[in-house]
Amino acid sequence: MGFIEVEYGMIIPDFWNMDVLFVPQDHPARELWDSLYLEVGEDKSVDGNIMKRIKEAHENGGSTGSEGWRYTWNEDEARKMVLRSHSTPNTIRYLSENPDKPVKVFSIGKCFRRDPFTFKHSPEFYQVEGIIMEEGANLAMLMGILNEFYTRLGFKKVGFKPSYFPFTEPSLEVVVEFKGRMFELAGAGIFRPEVTEPWEIKWPVLAFGGGLERLVMVLENIKDIRMFYTNDLEWLRSRHI
């Protein structure tokens, strides 16, 4: 579908994991019970001017016209190292390096969260993530691309419903019908101005992401996510995974 793949690594500053995506520093997802922080020192590679722009976006909305989150943003918190909790840091980082030309990239990356290991949850998992930036990009384009993507995977009925994410507005979730049941497989939306303005991006950015294991579980009728991590090679080969 014309996308290129990008990857930047699994151990990153929380700056890339949360701050650049306009997730406030007091958001519950940033606490230890959701994110996994590492005692490996702090990252000093992020440019100070960019830090200042992100700080302004969080505190007062920057030049976007919004009020921001109205709190005091802490640079030290942003520099803490973390095992990425989602794969969007890959695509937003690529976007930050290419802010002035059309972008169409995706990432399939391992992510980590402080979740219990159960039949439907895992502390490590994969996400399929993508962004599109170009002049005139809009919600109808995003829905059309997602419909095409999931249709090619074999889902005959693809729908959408409104949702909420801190870094997109409007936001939606992808819902598919499979063997008479409905499944939510991905979240998507258009990046908020507070996400794109610090990089001086002028065009709309369409973003989407969803869990890979959940997608395969639906298609392969797998009931327990732990089957992906049992190292049963005969079973894995029989599933063509």
BELJOSUL-V119139 format. One line per field, one symbol per residue. psi: psi as a letter, one per 30 degrees, with the letter a starting at -180 (. if undefined). burial: b if it has 24 or more other C-alpha atoms within 12 Angstrom, else e. A space follows every 50 residues. Layout:
psi: ???
burial: ???
This chain:
psi: ggllklkglfjlkfefeeefghjlfgkefflffeljlkigalkgfkkeee eeeeeeeeegfbgfflgafhljkjeeeffkkkkkflffeeeeeeeffifg lkkillkjkklklikljafgkkfklkkkkllkklkgkleeeeeeeeeeef effgkfjklklkakkfgkjlllkkklkjhglkkkflllakklefefefgh kflkjkklklkeeeeeeeeghkfjffffgfgjeeeeeffh.
burial: eeeeebbbbbbbbbbbbbbbbbbbbeeebbeeeebbbeeeeeeeebeeeb bbbbbbbbbbbbeeeeebbeeebebebbbbbbbbbbbbbbbbbbbbeebe ebbbbbbbbbbbbbeeeeeebbbbbbbbbbbbbbeebbbebbbebbbebb eeeebebbbbeeeebbbbbbbbbbbbebeeeebbbbbbbbbbbbbbbbbb bbbbbbbbbbbbbbbbbbbeeeeebebbeeeeeeeeeeeee
